[in-house]
Amino acid sequence: MTTSSIRGFKAVFTTIGVIYVLLASSWLVRGSSVLRAFGVPESLSSAPVLEDIFLFFYQFMAFVGVLTVLFGHVTRERRTQLLVASVFCVSNILWALRDLSTSDSRFGNHLYKGDKTLLFVYMDLAVAAAFGYLIVSAFRVRSRASRNALTSA
């Protein structure tokens, strides 16, 4: 086993990136009318400006998915992988807090309606946990290597 990279880094980033692309594509195919399931009135969800924002957002989400896959494939050194995984982990925690703030829950402002609004929070936290696993894994291997170096000296 090599200690130059975090085990599973490429697989985690590739899987999450592909999921982002698939989710974004799914919403792009369904269009802004999907927002009606979250209590957005039809008059608003069919407004040209909201349709444009919706299209941009989910195209951008698909692009972020592609970038996530790219990061998984081009980030090679352990230290750099740790930095990238940390940035992605913290970002997803911040997105979870943002999604929670607009959710239909006691923590949210009820901008969107229904229990489905918490699904986005759970997804953000699951993705953050996957990136967090990489961070913990990097430190666990590093501490194991340090112990082995001390015992062999």
N, C-alpha and C positions, 0 to 999 in steps of 0.2 A: 504494500500500500504506500502510495506516495504522500508526502506531507506538503507538497507544493500547492495543492488546491483543496478546497473543501469538498468532501465527499457528498455527492448528490446535487451539487450546485447547478450544474448544467441541466439536469433532469427537472429540478424544481422550477427553475426559471423558464424552461421550455414549456412545461406543463401549464404553468400559470399564464404565460404569454398566449398560448394556444386557446386556453379557456377565455381570456379577455377578447381575443379576436372572434371566437365563436359567439360569445354573448353579445358583443357589439353588432356583429352581422345579423344575429337573430332579431335584435331590436330595430336595426335598419330595415330589414325586410318587412317587419310588422308596421313600422312607421309610428308617427307621433300619436296616433289614435290609441296606442297601448297605454298611454298616460291616463286614459279614462278609468282604468282599473285602480288607479291611485287617487280617485276623486277629482281629477282635473276635468272641468266641464268641456263638453264637445266644442263649444264656441271658442274656447281658448286653445284646446289641443289641435284644432284645425286652422288656427290663425297662421298666416304665412310666416310671421316673424318667429313664432315658436317652432314651426316645422323646420325653419332654417337653423335655429339654435340646436334643435334635436338632431338634425342631420350632421351638423358640425361636431357636436359632442360625441356621438357614437362613431363617427369616422375617426375622430381623435382618439377615442378609446381603443379602436382597432389598431391604430398606429402605436399607441402605448403598448399594446400586446405584442406587436412586431418588435418594438424596441426591447421589451422584456426578454423575448427569445434571443435577440441579438446580444444583449448583455450576458445572457447565459452561455453563449457560444464564444464570445471574444474576451471575457474577463477570466484570466488564467491564474494569476498569482493569488495565493491565500490572502494576503493583506488587502489586496484590491477587492477580492471577492467579499471579504468581511465588510469592507466599506460599502460596497454596492448593496449587499444584503441588508445592512443596517439602514441605509437610506430608504430602501424599498419597504422595510419593516415599519419604520417610523412614519413614512408617507401613508401606509395603509392604516395605521392607528389614527392618524389625523383625519383620513377620509372616513373612518368609522365614526369618529366624533362628529364630523360634519353631517354625515347621514343620520346619525342619532338626533342631531339638533333639529332636523326637518321631519323627523318621523312622527307617526301617530302613536306616541307613547307618552308616559309621564315625563320623560326627559326631552321630548321634542316640542316643536311649536305647532304641530299638527298641519303643516303646510300640505302634506300629502296624507291621504286617508287610507286606513285599513292596516291589518296586521302584516301585510306584505311589505310595508315600509321598513320593517325591522330585518327583512331578508338581506337587504343591502349591508346593514351593519354587521350581520353574521358573516356574510361573504368577506367583507373587509377584514374582519378579525381572523377568519380562517386563513386568508392569504398572509396577513401579518404573522400568524403563528407559523406558517410554512417558512417564511423568511427568518423568523426568530429561531426556528429549529436549526437553520444553517448557521446562525450566529453562535448558538450554544454548541453545536457540533464543532465549529472551528475552535472554540475555547477549550472544549473537552479534549480534542486531539492535541492541542498545544500544551495543555497541562500534563497530559499523559507523556508526551515527548520530553517535557522538562523533567518529569520524574524519572524516566528511563535514562536520561543523560546524567542525572545526579547519581543514580545507582550504579551506572557503569563506570563512573569516574573514580 
